[in-house]
């Protein structure tokens, strides 16, 4: 019983550390996006649609002058 | 260290690939979802470095070329999974095989893109302040 609790605590600590590491390295928006993807239990075709990515040239478009 | 962290996505994906066939749909969704986030962060970071003059135009073109391959491969894998989910029962196995092949191809493109990005010093740090 106590051993199970130890394992559970360790798993929780590892999860917290992984999330902190994700936040530090990739920022909060990316971390939320990853966690959101991991929370989907039974992905539907609509869930899959949200995973589509835009083309790389979209990222390099010069923003219009203010 | 940074390179190691940047490759975490690949490790997660490979673990998920072999983790369980029973959760094929869920695990694949997690893997491709994590890769999509990694791609988004990395491309934002690359565009930011280019805007600051830290990546040349030639570098930008190389990144775009490999990014295009990955984006096409990734979206093809997403489509393959949608087809698998919508397939009638008798075609499920065939469609699952196609989805698996598309996912593996996508992983290959992702790996190539990562090697190009690290060549130009893009490690996937967020561009915007997050605090």
N, CA and C atoms of all chains as a GROMACS GRO file, in nm:
protein
  591
    1UNK      N    1   0.084  -0.120   0.000
    1UNK     CA    2   0.000   0.000   0.000
    1UNK      C    3   0.088   0.126   0.000
    2UNK      N    4   0.181   0.130   0.096
    2UNK     CA    5   0.272   0.245   0.104
    2UNK      C    6   0.361   0.252  -0.019
    3UNK      N    7   0.396   0.131  -0.069
    3UNK     CA    8   0.479   0.126  -0.190
    3UNK      C    9   0.406   0.185  -0.310
    4UNK      N   10   0.276   0.153  -0.319
    4UNK     CA   11   0.194   0.208  -0.429
    4UNK      C   12   0.190   0.360  -0.422
    5UNK      N   13   0.177   0.411  -0.297
    5UNK     CA   14   0.170   0.556  -0.279
    5UNK      C   15   0.303   0.621  -0.323
    6UNK      N   16   0.414   0.555  -0.288
    6UNK     CA   17   0.546   0.606  -0.327
    6UNK      C   18   0.558   0.613  -0.479
    7UNK      N   19   0.512   0.505  -0.546
    7UNK     CA   20   0.518   0.501  -0.693
    7UNK      C   21   0.434   0.612  -0.752
    8UNK      N   22   0.316   0.630  -0.692
    8UNK     CA   23   0.224   0.734  -0.742
    8UNK      C   24   0.285   0.873  -0.724
    9UNK      N   25   0.348   0.895  -0.607
    9UNK     CA   26   0.412   1.025  -0.580
    9UNK      C   27   0.526   1.050  -0.678
   10UNK      N   28   0.603   0.944  -0.704
   10UNK     CA   29   0.716   0.958  -0.796
   10UNK      C   30   0.666   0.992  -0.936
   11UNK      N   31   0.561   0.922  -0.979
   11UNK     CA   32   0.506   0.949  -1.113
   11UNK      C   33   0.456   1.093  -1.121
   12UNK      N   34   0.394   1.139  -1.014
   12UNK     CA   35   0.341   1.276  -1.011
   12UNK      C   36   0.455   1.377  -1.020
   13UNK      N   37   0.562   1.349  -0.945
   13UNK     CA   38   0.678   1.439  -0.945
   13UNK      C   39   0.741   1.445  -1.084
   14UNK      N   40   0.754   1.328  -1.148
   14UNK     CA   41   0.811   1.324  -1.283
   14UNK      C   42   0.724   1.404  -1.380
   15UNK      N   43   0.593   1.389  -1.366
   15UNK     CA   44   0.501   1.463  -1.455
   15UNK      C   45   0.516   1.613  -1.434
   16UNK      N   46   0.524   1.655  -1.307
   16UNK     CA   47   0.539   1.799  -1.277
   16UNK      C   48   0.669   1.852  -1.334
   17UNK      N   49   0.777   1.776  -1.315
   17UNK     CA   50   0.909   1.818  -1.367
   17UNK      C   51   0.907   1.828  -1.520
   18UNK      N   52   0.841   1.731  -1.584
   18UNK     CA   53   0.833   1.733  -1.730
   18UNK      C   54   0.757   1.856  -1.777
   19UNK      N   55   0.649   1.890  -1.708
   19UNK     CA   56   0.569   2.007  -1.747
   19UNK      C   57   0.648   2.136  -1.726
   20UNK      N   58   0.719   2.144  -1.612
   20UNK     CA   59   0.802   2.263  -1.585
   20UNK      C   60   0.908   2.278  -1.693
   21UNK      N   61   0.970   2.166  -1.730
   21UNK     CA   62   1.073   2.168  -1.833
   21UNK      C   63   1.015   2.214  -1.967
   22UNK      N   64   0.896   2.165  -1.999
   22UNK     CA   65   0.831   2.207  -2.124
   22UNK      C   66   0.804   2.357  -2.123
   23UNK      N   67   0.755   2.408  -2.011
   23UNK     CA   68   0.724   2.551  -2.000
   23UNK      C   69   0.851   2.634  -2.018
   24UNK      N   70   0.958   2.593  -1.948
   24UNK     CA   71   1.083   2.668  -1.955
   24UNK      C   72   1.141   2.671  -2.096
   25UNK      N   73   1.130   2.558  -2.164
   25UNK     CA   74   1.193   2.549  -2.294
   25UNK      C   75   1.105   2.596  -2.409
   26UNK      N   76   0.975   2.573  -2.402
   26UNK     CA   77   0.890   2.603  -2.517
   26UNK      C   78   0.783   2.707  -2.488
   27UNK      N   79   0.768   2.750  -2.363
   27UNK     CA   80   0.669   2.852  -2.332
   27UNK      C   81   0.535   2.792  -2.295
   28UNK      N   82   0.452   2.875  -2.235
   28UNK     CA   83   0.322   2.827  -2.186
   28UNK      C   84   0.228   2.786  -2.299
   29UNK      N   85   0.214   2.865  -2.408
   29UNK     CA   86   0.120   2.825  -2.513
   29UNK      C   87   0.151   2.686  -2.571
   30UNK      N   88   0.278   2.660  -2.597
   30UNK     CA   89   0.314   2.529  -2.652
   30UNK      C   90   0.287   2.418  -2.552
   31UNK      N   91   0.316   2.445  -2.425
   31UNK     CA   92   0.292   2.344  -2.321
   31UNK      C   93   0.143   2.311  -2.312
   32UNK      N   94   0.060   2.416  -2.314
   32UNK     CA   95  -0.085   2.394  -2.309
   32UNK      C   96  -0.130   2.311  -2.430
   33UNK      N   97  -0.074   2.343  -2.547
   33UNK     CA   98  -0.112   2.269  -2.669
   33UNK      C   99  -0.074   2.122  -2.657
   34UNK      N  100   0.045   2.095  -2.602
   34UNK     CA  101   0.087   1.955  -2.588
   34UNK      C  102  -0.002   1.882  -2.488
   35UNK      N  103  -0.029   1.947  -2.374
   35UNK     CA  104  -0.113   1.883  -2.271
   35UNK      C  105  -0.254   1.858  -2.326
   36UNK      N  106  -0.304   1.955  -2.402
   36UNK     CA  107  -0.438   1.940  -2.460
   36UNK      C  108  -0.443   1.817  -2.551
   37UNK      N  109  -0.338   1.801  -2.633
   37UNK     CA  110  -0.334   1.684  -2.723
   37UNK      C  111  -0.329   1.554  -2.644
   38UNK      N  112  -0.258   1.557  -2.532
   38UNK     CA  113  -0.243   1.435  -2.452
   38UNK      C  114  -0.369   1.402  -2.372
   39UNK      N  115  -0.458   1.501  -2.356
   39UNK     CA  116  -0.578   1.476  -2.275
   39UNK      C  117  -0.691   1.412  -2.355
   40UNK      N  118  -0.678   1.412  -2.487
   40UNK     CA  119  -0.784   1.354  -2.570
   40UNK      C  120  -0.775   1.202  -2.560
   41UNK      N  121  -0.884   1.141  -2.514
   41UNK     CA  122  -0.881   0.995  -2.492
   41UNK      C  123  -0.914   0.916  -2.618
   42UNK      N  124  -1.017   0.959  -2.689
   42UNK     CA  125  -1.057   0.890  -2.811
   42UNK      C  126  -1.065   0.991  -2.923
   43UNK      N  127  -0.953   1.019  -2.990
   43UNK     CA  128  -0.954   1.122  -3.094
   43UNK      C  129  -1.051   1.090  -3.207
   44UNK      N  130  -1.133   1.187  -3.243
   44UNK     CA  131  -1.226   1.170  -3.355
   44UNK      C  132  -1.162   1.233  -3.479
   45UNK      N  133  -1.231   1.219  -3.592
   45UNK     CA  134  -1.180   1.280  -3.716
   45UNK      C  135  -1.168   1.431  -3.699
   46UNK      N  136  -1.260   1.490  -3.622
   46UNK     CA  137  -1.256   1.636  -3.599
   46UNK      C  138  -1.134   1.672  -3.514
   47UNK      N  139  -1.105   1.589  -3.413
   47UNK     CA  140  -0.985   1.614  -3.330
   47UNK      C  141  -0.860   1.611  -3.419
   48UNK      N  142  -0.857   1.513  -3.509
   48UNK     CA  143  -0.740   1.500  -3.598
   48UNK      C  144  -0.725   1.624  -3.686
   49UNK      N  145  -0.840   1.680  -3.726
   49UNK     CA  146  -0.836   1.797  -3.815
   49UNK      C  147  -0.758   1.912  -3.748
   50UNK      N  148  -0.770   1.924  -3.616
   50UNK     CA  149  -0.703   2.034  -3.545
   50UNK      C  150  -0.550   2.018  -3.546
   51UNK      N  151  -0.502   1.897  -3.579
   51UNK     CA  152  -0.356   1.873  -3.577
   51UNK      C  153  -0.286   1.916  -3.706
   52UNK      N  154  -0.365   1.953  -3.807
   52UNK     CA  155  -0.302   1.992  -3.934
   52UNK      C  156  -0.215   2.116  -3.913
   53UNK      N  157  -0.102   2.119  -3.981
   53UNK     CA  158  -0.008   2.232  -3.964
   53UNK      C  159  -0.009   2.319  -4.089
   54UNK      N  160   0.030   2.446  -4.069
   54UNK     CA  161   0.037   2.535  -4.185
   54UNK      C  162   0.176   2.525  -4.249
   55UNK      N  163   0.184   2.571  -4.373
   55UNK     CA  164   0.310   2.564  -4.447
   55UNK      C  165   0.416   2.654  -4.387
   56UNK      N  166   0.544   2.621  -4.407
   56UNK     CA  167   0.651   2.698  -4.344
   56UNK      C  168   0.659   2.843  -4.391
   57UNK      N  169   0.622   2.866  -4.520
   57UNK     CA  170   0.630   3.003  -4.572
   57UNK      C  171   0.538   3.098  -4.497
   58UNK      N  172   0.433   3.042  -4.435
   58UNK     CA  173   0.340   3.125  -4.357
   58UNK      C  174   0.411   3.193  -4.239
   59UNK      N  175   0.511   3.126  -4.186
   59UNK     CA  176   0.582   3.179  -4.069
   59UNK      C  177   0.678   3.292  -4.108
   60UNK      N  178   0.718   3.292  -4.234
   60UNK     CA  179   0.819   3.389  -4.276
   60UNK      C  180   0.760   3.512  -4.345
   61UNK      N  181   0.629   3.520  -4.345
   61UNK     CA  182   0.566   3.637  -4.408
   61UNK      C  183   0.599   3.761  -4.326
   62UNK      N  184   0.639   3.867  -4.396
   62UNK     CA  185   0.672   3.993  -4.327
   62UNK      C  186   0.544   4.057  -4.276
   63UNK      N  187   0.540   4.095  -4.148
   63UNK     CA  188   0.419   4.159  -4.097
   63UNK      C  189   0.396   4.295  -4.164
   64UNK      N  190   0.271   4.332  -4.189
   64UNK     CA  191   0.244   4.460  -4.254
   64UNK      C  192   0.288   4.576  -4.166
   65UNK      N  193   0.338   4.686  -4.228
   65UNK     CA  194   0.381   4.799  -4.145
   65UNK      C  195   0.267   4.858  -4.063
   66UNK      N  196   0.299   4.902  -3.942
   66UNK     CA  197   0.194   4.952  -3.850
   66UNK      C  198   0.146   5.090  -3.894
   67UNK      N  199   2.276   2.013  -2.456
   67UNK     CA  200   2.161   2.010  -2.364
   67UNK      C  201   2.034   2.052  -2.437
   68UNK      N  202   2.046   2.167  -2.509
   68UNK     CA  203   1.929   2.216  -2.582
   68UNK      C  204   1.888   2.116  -2.689
   69UNK      N  205   1.989   2.062  -2.757
   69UNK     CA  206   1.962   1.965  -2.862
   69UNK      C  207   1.892   1.844  -2.803
   70UNK      N  208   1.937   1.804  -2.688
   70UNK     CA  209   1.877   1.688  -2.622
   70UNK      C  210   1.729   1.714  -2.595
   71UNK      N  211   1.701   1.834  -2.544
   71UNK     CA  212   1.562   1.867  -2.512
   71UNK      C  213   1.477   1.876  -2.638
   72UNK      N  214   1.539   1.929  -2.744
   72UNK     CA  215   1.466   1.944  -2.868
   72UNK      C  216   1.429   1.807  -2.924
   73UNK      N  217   1.511   1.708  -2.897
   73UNK     CA  218   1.484   1.574  -2.949
   73UNK      C  219   1.390   1.492  -2.862
   74UNK      N  220   1.345   1.553  -2.752
   74UNK     CA  221   1.252   1.483  -2.663
   74UNK      C  222   1.128   1.440  -2.740
   75UNK      N  223   1.084   1.527  -2.831
   75UNK     CA  224   0.965   1.496  -2.911
   75UNK      C  225   0.984   1.365  -2.986
   76UNK      N  226   1.101   1.345  -3.044
   76UNK     CA  227   1.126   1.222  -3.119
   76UNK      C  228   1.120   1.100  -3.028
   77UNK      N  229   1.178   1.114  -2.910
   77UNK     CA  230   1.179   1.002  -2.816
   77UNK      C  231   1.036   0.967  -2.776
   78UNK      N  232   0.959   1.070  -2.743
   78UNK     CA  233   0.818   1.048  -2.705
   78UNK      C  234   0.746   0.974  -2.816
   79UNK      N  235   0.772   1.018  -2.939
   79UNK     CA  236   0.702   0.958  -3.052
   79UNK      C  237   0.736   0.811  -3.067
   80UNK      N  238   0.864   0.780  -3.059
   80UNK     CA  239   0.906   0.641  -3.077
   80UNK      C  240   0.849   0.553  -2.966
   81UNK      N  241   0.851   0.605  -2.843
   81UNK     CA  242   0.794   0.528  -2.731
   81UNK      C  243   0.647   0.501  -2.756
   82UNK      N  244   0.577   0.604  -2.803
   82UNK     CA  245   0.434   0.587  -2.828
   82UNK      C  246   0.408   0.487  -2.940
   83UNK      N  247   0.498   0.487  -3.040
   83UNK     CA  248   0.479   0.396  -3.153
   83UNK      C  249   0.483   0.250  -3.110
   84UNK      N  250   0.571   0.222  -3.015
   84UNK     CA  251   0.585   0.082  -2.974
   84UNK      C  252   0.504   0.052  -2.848
   85UNK      N  253   0.445   0.153  -2.788
   85UNK     CA  254   0.379   0.135  -2.658
   85UNK      C  255   0.263   0.037  -2.665
   86UNK      N  256   0.172   0.060  -2.758
   86UNK     CA  257   0.055  -0.024  -2.757
   86UNK      C  258  -0.020  -0.019  -2.888
   87UNK      N  259  -0.054  -0.135  -2.941
   87UNK     CA  260  -0.133  -0.138  -3.063
   87UNK      C  261  -0.279  -0.111  -3.030
   88UNK      N  262  -0.319  -0.150  -2.908
   88UNK     CA  263  -0.458  -0.132  -2.869
   88UNK      C  264  -0.496   0.015  -2.867
   89UNK      N  265  -0.402   0.101  -2.830
   89UNK     CA  266  -0.428   0.244  -2.824
   89UNK      C  267  -0.367   0.316  -2.943
   90UNK      N  268  -0.368   0.249  -3.055
   90UNK     CA  269  -0.304   0.301  -3.176
   90UNK      C  270  -0.350   0.442  -3.208
   91UNK      N  271  -0.480   0.464  -3.209
   91UNK     CA  272  -0.535   0.595  -3.245
   91UNK      C  273  -0.492   0.702  -3.145
   92UNK      N  274  -0.509   0.672  -3.018
   92UNK     CA  275  -0.477   0.771  -2.913
   92UNK      C  276  -0.326   0.803  -2.909
   93UNK      N  277  -0.245   0.699  -2.912
   93UNK     CA  278  -0.100   0.720  -2.903
   93UNK      C  279  -0.046   0.794  -3.025
   94UNK      N  280  -0.102   0.761  -3.141
   94UNK     CA  281  -0.058   0.830  -3.262
   94UNK      C  282  -0.099   0.976  -3.256
   95UNK      N  283  -0.217   1.001  -3.205
   95UNK     CA  284  -0.266   1.139  -3.193
   95UNK      C  285  -0.173   1.219  -3.100
   96UNK      N  286  -0.134   1.158  -2.992
   96UNK     CA  287  -0.043   1.225  -2.898
   96UNK      C  288   0.092   1.253  -2.965
   97UNK      N  289   0.143   1.153  -3.036
   97UNK     CA  290   0.273   1.170  -3.100
   97UNK      C  291   0.271   1.278  -3.207
   98UNK      N  292   0.172   1.270  -3.296
   98UNK     CA  293   0.164   1.370  -3.403
   98UNK      C  294   0.129   1.508  -3.347
   99UNK      N  295   0.049   1.510  -3.240
   99UNK     CA  296   0.016   1.638  -3.176
   99UNK      C  297   0.139   1.704  -3.116
  100UNK      N  298   0.224   1.625  -3.054
  100UNK     CA  299   0.348   1.677  -2.995
  100UNK      C  300   0.442   1.727  -3.105
  101UNK      N  301   0.449   1.651  -3.215
  101UNK     CA  302   0.533   1.694  -3.327
  101UNK      C  303   0.481   1.825  -3.388
  102UNK      N  304   0.350   1.839  -3.397
  102UNK     CA  305   0.291   1.961  -3.455
  102UNK      C  306   0.328   2.083  -3.370
  103UNK      N  307   0.325   2.067  -3.238
  103UNK     CA  308   0.362   2.178  -3.149
  103UNK      C  309   0.511   2.209  -3.165
  104UNK      N  310   0.594   2.104  -3.171
  104UNK     CA  311   0.738   2.124  -3.188
  104UNK      C  312   0.768   2.198  -3.318
  105UNK      N  313   0.697   2.160  -3.424
  105UNK     CA  314   0.714   2.226  -3.555
  105UNK      C  315   0.675   2.373  -3.545
  106UNK      N  316   0.562   2.400  -3.482
  106UNK     CA  317   0.512   2.538  -3.471
  106UNK      C  318   0.612   2.627  -3.395
  107UNK      N  319   0.658   2.578  -3.282
  107UNK     CA  320   0.754   2.656  -3.200
  107UNK      C  321   0.884   2.678  -3.277
  108UNK      N  322   0.932   2.572  -3.343
  108UNK     CA  323   1.059   2.581  -3.414
  108UNK      C  324   1.050   2.677  -3.532
  109UNK      N  325   0.939   2.672  -3.608
  109UNK     CA  326   0.927   2.760  -3.724
  109UNK      C  327   0.911   2.905  -3.682
  110UNK      N  328   0.840   2.930  -3.572
  110UNK     CA  329   0.830   3.067  -3.519
  110UNK      C  330   0.969   3.118  -3.480
  111UNK      N  331   1.043   3.031  -3.416
  111UNK     CA  332   1.177   3.066  -3.372
  111UNK      C  333   1.268   3.094  -3.492
  112UNK      N  334   1.257   3.010  -3.597
  112UNK     CA  335   1.338   3.028  -3.718
  112UNK      C  336   1.303   3.160  -3.786
  113UNK      N  337   1.174   3.190  -3.797
  113UNK     CA  338   1.130   3.315  -3.862
  113UNK      C  339   1.181   3.435  -3.782
  114UNK      N  340   1.179   3.423  -3.651
  114UNK     CA  341   1.227   3.532  -3.567
  114UNK      C  342   1.377   3.555  -3.587
  115UNK      N  343   1.453   3.445  -3.591
  115UNK     CA  344   1.598   3.457  -3.612
  115UNK      C  345   1.628   3.514  -3.751
  116UNK      N  346   1.548   3.477  -3.851
  116UNK     CA  347   1.567   3.532  -3.986
  116UNK      C  348   1.538   3.682  -3.987
  117UNK      N  349   1.429   3.722  -3.919
  117UNK     CA  350   1.394   3.865  -3.914
  117UNK      C  351   1.503   3.946  -3.846
  118UNK      N  352   1.573   3.884  -3.753
  118UNK     CA  353   1.682   3.953  -3.682
  118UNK      C  354   1.815   3.943  -3.758
  119UNK      N  355   1.814   3.879  -3.872
  119UNK     CA  356   1.934   3.868  -3.953
  119UNK      C  357   2.030   3.759  -3.908
  120UNK      N  358   1.984   3.673  -3.823
  120UNK     CA  359   2.072   3.566  -3.772
  120UNK      C  360   2.066   3.440  -3.859
  121UNK      N  361   1.968   3.435  -3.949
  121UNK     CA  362   1.961   3.327  -4.048
  121UNK      C  363   1.957   3.394  -4.185
  122UNK      N  364   2.042   3.348  -4.276
  122UNK     CA  365   2.050   3.408  -4.410
  122UNK      C  366   1.927   3.370  -4.492
  123UNK      N  367   1.913   3.436  -4.608
  123UNK     CA  368   1.803   3.400  -4.698
  123UNK      C  369   1.818   3.258  -4.751
  124UNK      N  370   1.945   3.219  -4.774
  124UNK     CA  371   1.968   3.081  -4.821
  124UNK      C  372   1.926   2.982  -4.713
  125UNK      N  373   1.956   3.015  -4.589
  125UNK     CA  374   1.915   2.930  -4.476
  125UNK      C  375   1.764   2.923  -4.466
  126UNK      N  376   1.701   3.037  -4.484
  126UNK     CA  377   1.555   3.042  -4.478
  126UNK      C  378   1.495   2.949  -4.584
  127UNK      N  379   1.552   2.956  -4.707
  127UNK     CA  380   1.499   2.872  -4.815
  127UNK      C  381   1.517   2.723  -4.783
  128UNK      N  382   1.629   2.690  -4.722
  128UNK     CA  383   1.653   2.549  -4.687
  128UNK      C  384   1.554   2.503  -4.581
  129UNK      N  385   1.530   2.591  -4.484
  129UNK     CA  386   1.434   2.557  -4.377
  129UNK      C  387   1.293   2.543  -4.436
  130UNK      N  388   1.257   2.635  -4.526
  130UNK     CA  389   1.124   2.629  -4.587
  130UNK      C  390   1.109   2.500  -4.668
  131UNK      N  391   1.214   2.465  -4.741
  131UNK     CA  392   1.208   2.343  -4.824
  131UNK      C  393   1.180   2.219  -4.738
  132UNK      N  394   1.256   2.205  -4.630
  132UNK     CA  395   1.236   2.088  -4.543
  132UNK      C  396   1.106   2.101  -4.462
  133UNK      N  397   1.072   2.224  -4.427
  133UNK     CA  398   0.946   2.246  -4.355
  133UNK      C  399   0.827   2.208  -4.441
  134UNK      N  400   0.840   2.236  -4.570
  134UNK     CA  401   0.732   2.202  -4.664
  134UNK      C  402   0.714   2.050  -4.670
  135UNK      N  403   0.827   1.980  -4.677
  135UNK     CA  404   0.821   1.833  -4.682
  135UNK      C  405   0.753   1.780  -4.556
  136UNK      N  406   0.794   1.836  -4.441
  136UNK     CA  407   0.735   1.787  -4.316
  136UNK      C  408   0.585   1.820  -4.311
  137UNK      N  409   0.550   1.944  -4.344
  137UNK     CA  410   0.409   1.986  -4.334
  137UNK      C  411   0.321   1.897  -4.422
  138UNK      N  412   0.369   1.869  -4.543
  138UNK     CA  413   0.291   1.783  -4.634
  138UNK      C  414   0.279   1.642  -4.578
  139UNK      N  415   0.392   1.589  -4.529
  139UNK     CA  416   0.391   1.454  -4.472
  139UNK      C  417   0.303   1.446  -4.348
  140UNK      N  418   0.311   1.548  -4.265
  140UNK     CA  419   0.230   1.551  -4.142
  140UNK      C  420   0.081   1.556  -4.176
  141UNK      N  421   0.045   1.647  -4.266
  141UNK     CA  422  -0.096   1.660  -4.301
  141UNK      C  423  -0.148   1.535  -4.374
  142UNK      N  424  -0.059   1.469  -4.448
  142UNK     CA  425  -0.099   1.343  -4.514
  142UNK      C  426  -0.125   1.236  -4.407
  143UNK      N  427  -0.043   1.235  -4.301
  143UNK     CA  428  -0.063   1.138  -4.193
  143UNK      C  429  -0.195   1.167  -4.121
  144UNK      N  430  -0.222   1.295  -4.097
  144UNK     CA  431  -0.349   1.332  -4.032
  144UNK      C  432  -0.467   1.284  -4.117
  145UNK      N  433  -0.456   1.305  -4.248
  145UNK     CA  434  -0.564   1.262  -4.340
  145UNK      C  435  -0.577   1.110  -4.337
  146UNK      N  436  -0.464   1.040  -4.330
  146UNK     CA  437  -0.467   0.894  -4.327
  146UNK      C  438  -0.539   0.844  -4.202
  147UNK      N  439  -0.519   0.914  -4.090
  147UNK     CA  440  -0.588   0.875  -3.967
  147UNK      C  441  -0.737   0.905  -3.974
  148UNK      N  442  -0.771   1.015  -4.038
  148UNK     CA  443  -0.914   1.045  -4.055
  148UNK      C  444  -0.980   0.939  -4.143
  149UNK      N  445  -0.909   0.898  -4.249
  149UNK     CA  446  -0.962   0.792  -4.337
  149UNK      C  447  -0.975   0.661  -4.260
  150UNK      N  448  -0.877   0.635  -4.175
  150UNK     CA  449  -0.881   0.511  -4.094
  150UNK      C  450  -1.003   0.511  -4.001
  151UNK      N  451  -1.027   0.627  -3.938
  151UNK     CA  452  -1.140   0.635  -3.845
  151UNK      C  453  -1.274   0.622  -3.918
  152UNK      N  454  -1.279   0.675  -4.039
  152UNK     CA  455  -1.406   0.673  -4.114
  152UNK      C  456  -1.424   0.547  -4.198
  153UNK      N  457  -1.322   0.460  -4.198
  153UNK     CA  458  -1.328   0.342  -4.284
  153UNK      C  459  -1.427   0.239  -4.228
  154UNK      N  460  -1.494   0.164  -4.318
  154UNK     CA  461  -1.580   0.055  -4.272
  154UNK      C  462  -1.495  -0.055  -4.208
  155UNK      N  463  -1.560  -0.135  -4.123
  155UNK     CA  464  -1.488  -0.235  -4.042
  155UNK      C  465  -1.397  -0.325  -4.124
  156UNK      N  466  -1.443  -0.366  -4.244
  156UNK     CA  467  -1.363  -0.461  -4.323
  156UNK      C  468  -1.237  -0.397  -4.381
  157UNK      N  469  -1.232  -0.264  -4.382
  157UNK     CA  470  -1.113  -0.196  -4.436
  157UNK      C  471  -1.023  -0.138  -4.328
  158UNK      N  472  -1.064  -0.156  -4.202
  158UNK     CA  473  -0.990  -0.093  -4.091
  158UNK      C  474  -0.842  -0.131  -4.090
  159UNK      N  475  -0.818  -0.262  -4.107
  159UNK     CA  476  -0.679  -0.310  -4.096
  159UNK      C  477  -0.591  -0.249  -4.206
  160UNK      N  478  -0.645  -0.247  -4.327
  160UNK     CA  479  -0.570  -0.188  -4.440
  160UNK      C  480  -0.543  -0.041  -4.415
  161UNK      N  481  -0.646   0.031  -4.370
  161UNK     CA  482  -0.632   0.175  -4.348
  161UNK      C  483  -0.538   0.203  -4.231
  162UNK      N  484  -0.539   0.113  -4.131
  162UNK     CA  485  -0.446   0.130  -4.019
  162UNK      C  486  -0.302   0.118  -4.068
  163UNK      N  487  -0.279   0.021  -4.156
  163UNK     CA  488  -0.145   0.004  -4.213
  163UNK      C  489  -0.101   0.128  -4.289
  164UNK      N  490  -0.193   0.184  -4.366
  164UNK     CA  491  -0.161   0.305  -4.444
  164UNK      C  492  -0.131   0.422  -4.351
  165UNK      N  493  -0.210   0.432  -4.243
  165UNK     CA  494  -0.189   0.541  -4.147
  165UNK      C  495  -0.053   0.526  -4.079
  166UNK      N  496  -0.019   0.402  -4.049
  166UNK     CA  497   0.111   0.377  -3.983
  166UNK      C  498   0.227   0.417  -4.074
  167UNK      N  499   0.216   0.380  -4.202
  167UNK     CA  500   0.321   0.415  -4.298
  167UNK      C  501   0.332   0.567  -4.312
  168UNK      N  502   0.216   0.635  -4.319
  168UNK     CA  503   0.216   0.782  -4.334
  168UNK      C  504   0.279   0.847  -4.210
  169UNK      N  505   0.251   0.790  -4.093
  169UNK     CA  506   0.306   0.845  -3.969
  169UNK      C  507   0.459   0.827  -3.965
  170UNK      N  508   0.504   0.711  -4.007
  170UNK     CA  509   0.649   0.686  -4.008
  170UNK      C  510   0.720   0.780  -4.106
  171UNK      N  511   0.655   0.805  -4.220
  171UNK     CA  512   0.712   0.898  -4.319
  171UNK      C  513   0.720   1.037  -4.258
  172UNK      N  514   0.616   1.074  -4.187
  172UNK     CA  515   0.611   1.206  -4.123
  172UNK      C  516   0.724   1.220  -4.020
  173UNK      N  517   0.749   1.113  -3.948
  173UNK     CA  518   0.858   1.114  -3.849
  173UNK      C  519   0.993   1.133  -3.917
  174UNK      N  520   1.010   1.070  -4.033
  174UNK     CA  521   1.134   1.086  -4.109
  174UNK      C  522   1.154   1.231  -4.152
  175UNK      N  523   1.048   1.293  -4.202
  175UNK     CA  524   1.056   1.433  -4.244
  175UNK      C  525   1.086   1.524  -4.124
  176UNK      N  526   1.026   1.489  -4.011
  176UNK     CA  527   1.047   1.570  -3.889
  176UNK      C  528   1.193   1.563  -3.845
  177UNK      N  529   1.248   1.443  -3.851
  177UNK     CA  530   1.386   1.424  -3.812
  177UNK      C  531   1.480   1.505  -3.903
  178UNK      N  532   1.452   1.503  -4.034
  178UNK     CA  533   1.534   1.581  -4.129
  178UNK      C  534   1.522   1.730  -4.101
  179UNK      N  535   1.400   1.775  -4.073
  179UNK     CA  536   1.378   1.918  -4.045
  179UNK      C  537   1.454   1.959  -3.919
  180UNK      N  538   1.452   1.873  -3.817
  180UNK     CA  539   1.523   1.905  -3.693
  180UNK      C  540   1.673   1.921  -3.718
  181UNK      N  541   1.728   1.834  -3.802
  181UNK     CA  542   1.872   1.843  -3.826
  181UNK      C  543   1.906   1.974  -3.899
  182UNK      N  544   1.817   2.018  -3.989
  182UNK     CA  545   1.840   2.145  -4.058
  182UNK      C  546   1.827   2.262  -3.960
  183UNK      N  547   1.725   2.256  -3.876
  183UNK     CA  548   1.702   2.365  -3.781
  183UNK      C  549   1.818   2.379  -3.682
  184UNK      N  550   1.868   2.268  -3.633
  184UNK     CA  551   1.980   2.275  -3.538
  184UNK      C  552   2.106   2.327  -3.608
  185UNK      N  553   2.118   2.299  -3.739
  185UNK     CA  554   2.232   2.350  -3.816
  185UNK      C  555   2.233   2.503  -3.815
  186UNK      N  556   2.113   2.563  -3.813
  186UNK     CA  557   2.103   2.709  -3.813
  186UNK      C  558   2.081   2.767  -3.673
  187UNK      N  559   2.100   2.685  -3.573
  187UNK     CA  560   2.091   2.735  -3.435
  187UNK      C  561   1.950   2.753  -3.384
  188UNK      N  562   1.853   2.683  -3.446
  188UNK     CA  563   1.715   2.690  -3.398
  188UNK      C  564   1.691   2.571  -3.306
  189UNK      N  565   1.665   2.599  -3.181
  189UNK     CA  566   1.647   2.490  -3.084
  189UNK      C  567   1.506   2.483  -3.027
  190UNK      N  568   1.419   2.574  -3.071
  190UNK     CA  569   1.279   2.564  -3.029
  190UNK      C  570   1.242   2.645  -2.908
  191UNK      N  571   1.320   2.747  -2.875
  191UNK     CA  572   1.280   2.832  -2.764
  191UNK      C  573   1.162   2.919  -2.810
  192UNK      N  574   1.074   2.958  -2.718
  192UNK     CA  575   0.962   3.042  -2.756
  192UNK      C  576   1.010   3.180  -2.800
  193UNK      N  577   0.940   3.237  -2.897
  193UNK     CA  578   0.975   3.370  -2.946
  193UNK      C  579   0.914   3.476  -2.855
  194UNK      N  580   0.784   3.455  -2.824
  194UNK     CA  581   0.715   3.556  -2.743
  194UNK      C  582   0.750   3.537  -2.596
  195UNK      N  583   0.750   3.647  -2.517
  195UNK     CA  584   0.766   3.631  -2.372
  195UNK      C  585   0.648   3.550  -2.319
  196UNK      N  586   0.673   3.459  -2.234
  196UNK     CA  587   0.566   3.370  -2.186
  196UNK      C  588   0.530   3.397  -2.040
  197UNK      N  589   0.599   3.491  -1.977
  197UNK     CA  590   0.572   3.514  -1.834
  197UNK      C  591   0.501   3.647  -1.816
   0.00000   0.00000   0.00000
